[in-house]
């Protein structure tokens, strides 16, 4: 049987009188006049069909029906207040959780967040390196940097940059394996990158050969890694040539740990993008953090 509920405002007035013990105190809590509270109680008693209060002098006292009703009404309002408290704490939470592919986390996003901390030192950021795409509501992740078509899984996203790669190696390795033409790259040890995720992998050595105008070939890599960052580290340690992504090599180039062995670049087929949970923008610095990452990504795209 369907039971028609009284108006929420009338229930609020009833619960407030029960909580504070007087019409005047309930009126102050609700921000309305004492007369309005009394009107709400009158309508509520009409709707439920029983007297909820009896007047004793200047005081209102709950009847036995009123006591039964208040016990159950109070539980509902306690739940509502608790839910509002949880929501408020979540909205005001100072920390932000960011998920990104592991190599991008290590070599681009990590240093970038160090820059963010100098701008907003009061905001803590937790960085998660993972290939799996998170579900924001289930995993309490606020932002995700995705590659390729994965960005379309999210309701809100903005494309950041299309990365590109070129053959890189350490200065010491290049001295032992000089490069005067693109074909010389294939005379030295090659480092391969094979992403372990369901999305498209970065350009292969075969793709780069075609881009450089060489006959398409399927060279054998001496070393292969599932993480781009690990492959780049191997190149830093004189292991061979690697197709390093612009987003991940800036510091190594600046510090002289890596050099571009052949200035022939090939772009990745898809962009990186920043996706976000809409609720994250309502927290302190949420919008500012999103805009900072977008600006930084697009700045990289303009130089890549």
N, C-alpha and C positions, 0 to 999 in steps of 0.2 A: 504494500500500500504506500502510495506517495504522500509524504507529509510536507505541506507548504511551510517553509521556514519564515520566521519573522524577519523584519528588516535588520540589516547589520547594525545600523545606528542605534536601534532600540536595544539590541543585545549588548552593544558597547555600553550604553547607559546603565543597563541592569548589572553588568559585570563590574563596572566602575563603582556603583553604589555598594555592591557587595564587598569590593576590595577596600574602599576607603571608609565606608560606614555612614556616609552622609551625602545628601544631594549636592550641597555646596562644594564639597571636596571633589565629587565626581564631575561637576560642572567645570571646575578649574582644570582638571586633568584632560577633559575632552575639548576645552576651549569654547564652551557654549554657555548659555545662561542656565540658571537653576530652573527657570520656568520651562525651558526646552527639554531639560532632563526629565522633569515631571511629565511632560507631554509624551515623551518617548515611552516612559514606564506605563502610562495609561493605555497607550496603543498596544504595547506588548501584552498587558494583561487581557485586553480584549481579544487579541489574536490567539493566545494560549488557552483562554477560557477559564482561568483561575486567578485568585488574588495572590500576588507574589510578596506584597508587603502589607503590614498593618501599622498604622500610626499610633505611637505611644508618646503623647506630649508633642515635642518638636522632633522626635526621632522616628525614623522608619525602621521597622524590625521585620526580618524575613519571616514569612509564614512557613509552615512545614513544606508546602509545595515550592515555595521560593528557595528553601534550602536544598531540596532535591535538584531543582533546576540549576541553581548556581554551581553546585558541585560539578555538574557535567559541562556547563558552559565555561567554567573557569579552566578546565582541562584544555578545551579548544583554544581559548585565548592564550594560555601558556604556550601551546604549540606554535601559535602564530607569532608570538613575541620571540620565541626561540628561533624560529625560521628567519625572522627579520634580523636578529642578532648575527646569525651565521652569515647571512647575505652581506650585512654591513662589514663584518670582519673580512670576508673574502674581497669585498670591493676596496677596502682600505689596506689590504695586505701589501706590504712594501716590496716583497720579492717578486721577480718575474722569472718564469721558466721558459727556456728556449731549447728547441730540439733542432738538430741539423745533422746532415751526413757527417760521419766521423772525421774524414780528412778535412772537410771545410771547417769543421769545429776547431781543429788543431791549428790550421795554417792561415785562416782568414778571420773567422768569427772570434776566436779567442783573443788575438791582438786587438781586434776592433772593440771588443767589450772592455778592454783595458782603457782604451780611449774614452769610452762612455763613462767609466767610473770617475774619470777626472771631471766630467761635466756634471754628473749626478751622483756624488759620493754616498748619499744616503740610501740609495736603492740597490738592494742585493739582487744579483742575477745568477740563476742556476742554469748551467749549460749541459745539455744531454747530447752526446754523440751517438746517433743510431740511424740505420738505414730504413727501418720500418717507419711508415707514416703513422703518426699518433692520431687518436680520436680525442679532440680537445676536452670534451665534457667528461670522458671516462678517465683520462690519464692526467688531468690537471696541468696540461701544457698550455701556455699562453700564445707562443709564437712557434712557427715551424718554417725552416728554410728547406725548400724542396727543389729537386731537379726534374726538369722535363714535364711530362704529362701528369705527374703526381700532383701538381698544383691545382688541377681541376677537381680534385677531391674536396676542396675547401670552398666555403661560401664566400670568403673574403681573402683576396690575395692581390699582390702587386708584383709584377715582374721586376727583377733587379738588374741582371746583366747576362749576356751571352759570353761565356768564357772561351778562351782559345789556347792552343798548345803549340809548342815548338820544341825541337831537340835541345836538351840542356845537359850539361855535364859539369864536373868540377874543373877548375883551371888546370890542375895537375893532370887529370885524365886527358884533357884536350891537348896538352903539350905532348903526350905520348901518342895520341891519335888525332893528328891535325886534320882539319876539315877545310878543303878548298872548294869542293863541289858538293851538292846534296848527296851524290852517290857515295861519298866518303863516309857518311854516317853509317852505312850498312857494312862497313869494314870492321867496325868496333863492336864490342859487346852491347847488346840492347836490353833494356829493362822494360818489361811489359806491365800493363795495368789491366786487371780484369775485375770490374766491380761485381760484387755479390749482392745485387738487388734486382728487382723485377723491371727496372727501367733501363733505358738505352745506355750503353757504356760509352766512355770517351773515345775519341778517334784512335784507331790502331796504327801501327807502323805501316800497314798496307795502305790505309787511307792517306797517311802523310806522304808516302812515296808518290801516289797519284797526284796529290796537291803540288808536290815539288817537280812534277813533269817527268818522273821516272816511270819505267814500266811497272805496272802493278805487280807486287810480289807478296809472298806470305813468309816473311823472315822468321827464323826461330829466335825466340828471346832467351837469353842466358839466365835471366831472373824474371819472375812474374810475381806481382803482388795484388791483393784484392783492395788494398788501401792506397790511394794516390799518395798520401803523405809518406807511407813507408817506402814507396818506389822513389820518391824525391829524396828521402833520406839516404837511400842506397846510392843515388847519383852523387850526393854531397860527399859520400865516402868512397868516391872513385870507382864505383862498380860498373859504370857504363853510361850510355846515352838514355835519357828518359824523355817522354813527351809530357812536360810539366805544364800544369795549368797556371795561367797568369795570376789567378786569385790566390795561389798557394806558394808563389816563389818570390814575391816582392822583397821580403827580408833577406833571403839567401842571395839574391842578385845584388842588393844594396851592400851586403857584407862581403861580397866577393867569394862566397862559398860556391856559387853556381855561375855559369856563363851561358849565353845563347850560342850553341855550336853552329847553327845554321839559321839565318834569319828568314825562315819560311814558316808562316803560321797557318794553322787550320782551326776554324771555329767549331765548337761543339754544336750539335744539331738542335739543342733545346736550351732555353734559358733557365737560370735559377730564379726562384720566386720566394717572396716572404708571404706566408699565410698567417692569419691571426684569429684567435677566438674573440668575437665581438665584445664579450664581457671584459676582456683584458683592457680595453680602451677606457673603461669607466674608472679604473684604478689610478692612483697618483702616478704620473709619469708614463702611463701606458701609451698614450698617443705620441708623446715625445719620443719614446723608445722606438715605436714603429717608424716614425718619420726619420729618425736618425739612421736606422738600418737601411731604409729605402734610399735616402740621400747617399749613404756610403756605397751601396750597391750600384747605384746609377753612376756615381763618380768613377767607380772601377770600370763600369761598362764603357764610359767615355774614353778611358785610357787603354783599355784592353785591345 
